[in-house]
Amino acid sequence: MVYRYDVIVVGCGAAGISAAVYLSRAKIKTLVVGKKDESQMNEAGTIENYFGLEKVSYGKKILNVEYKKAKKYGSEFKECKVDNVKKVSDYYEIHCDSNMTYYSRYVIIATGVVIPQTIVKSLNLKLDGKIFLVDRKNATTTEKVYAVGNCCSMNKQLAHAVGDGCNAAIDIIRKELKKDLYVDYSVLEGT
Ligand SMILES: Cc1cc2nc3c(=O)[nH]c(=O)nc-3n(C[C@H](O)[C@H](O)[C@H](O)COP(=O)(O)OP(=O)(O)OC[C@H]3O[C@@H](n4cnc5c(N)ncnc54)[C@H](O)[C@@H]3O)c2cc1C
């Protein structure tokens, strides 16, 4: 059996799950591969500086809320590590330490402070010092490969990671839906 997705997100932390929420709400078939318990959000303890929080909340709790949301909208999750990503004709082939292989047309790298050197070499990704080089849409120098969150930013804050996930996801959605403008707004009935 061949497992094909539109997008595979490598990394199950704040940035990766943020991307998955937007993608799955737009009905883009998305798989997130990674271990949620290894996200820095579990170490973060209490978070006070995140936009919109009325009370102090726990990093782990915030991540769980968004994980459940991404699942509710249709994102799939596999709890394993990605060993390598290779380009095979029009697809990216994602090899996991569980011995499973998945395929996707786009890849979003969201590995936090880890820069996976095997993937860097295999996809010929360019670095900017110790982080991935990306443009304003979070696209790397390799076609249909994005990087989001701590792996492409020296600004190691939750708000930045979540914003990156949104940014990359919306760029992919715009391309897939062939729209210059795409917005994900919830509008109250009757307004
Ligand atoms: C002690 C501490 C306190 C903090 N407090 C705050 C705060 O108060 N406010 C704030 O804004 N920010 C805070 N942060 C920062 C915040 O937690 C991070 O900015 C945020 O988690 C970054 O999100 P990310 O998705 O880039 O990385 P992470 O959330 O760390 O997620 C990275 C994911 O990638 C996975 N991964 C890595 N390699 C692979 C691979 N090869 N295959 C598959 N998966 C892989 C990991 O397992 C993990 O799931 C704190 C961080 C720490 C450590």
The ligand as an ORCA input file, in Angstrom:
! r2SCAN-3c Opt
* xyz 0 1
  C      12.107     26.281     28.888
  C      11.369     26.944     27.726
  C      10.464     27.944     28.024
  C       9.790     28.599     26.977
  N       8.907     29.588     27.275
  C       8.302     30.301     26.268
  C       7.417     31.382     26.562
  O       7.135     31.694     27.729
  N       6.885     32.057     25.514
  C       7.175     31.751     24.201
  O       6.664     32.432     23.307
  N       7.975     30.717     23.907
  C       8.566     29.987     24.902
  N       9.399     28.937     24.601
  C       9.679     28.651     23.170
  C       8.616     27.786     22.473
  O       8.353     26.602     23.201
  C       9.177     27.463     21.066
  O       9.440     28.679     20.394
  C       8.238     26.622     20.209
  O       7.939     25.395     20.831
  C       8.912     26.368     18.857
  O       8.074     25.571     18.055
  P       8.695     24.606     16.936
  O       7.553     23.919     16.324
  O       9.638     25.368     16.085
  O       9.603     23.556     17.744
  P       9.123     22.475     18.806
  O       7.842     22.900     19.423
  O      10.288     22.226     19.698
  O       8.813     21.163     17.927
  C       9.815     20.497     17.201
  C       9.280     19.128     16.806
  O      10.140     18.563     15.800
  C      10.317     17.184     16.108
  N      11.470     16.659     15.346
  C      12.780     16.999     15.413
  N      13.498     16.254     14.531
  C      12.613     15.432     13.906
  C      12.723     14.418     12.898
  N      13.902     14.097     12.340
  N      11.602     13.765     12.508
  C      10.378     14.066     13.037
  N      10.220     15.017     13.995
  C      11.324     15.692     14.415
  C      10.427     17.171     17.626
  O      10.260     15.870     18.141
  C       9.242     18.119     17.954
  O       8.027     17.386     17.890
  C      10.054     28.243     25.616
  C      10.957     27.215     25.334
  C      11.628     26.575     26.390
  C      12.616     25.475     26.066
*
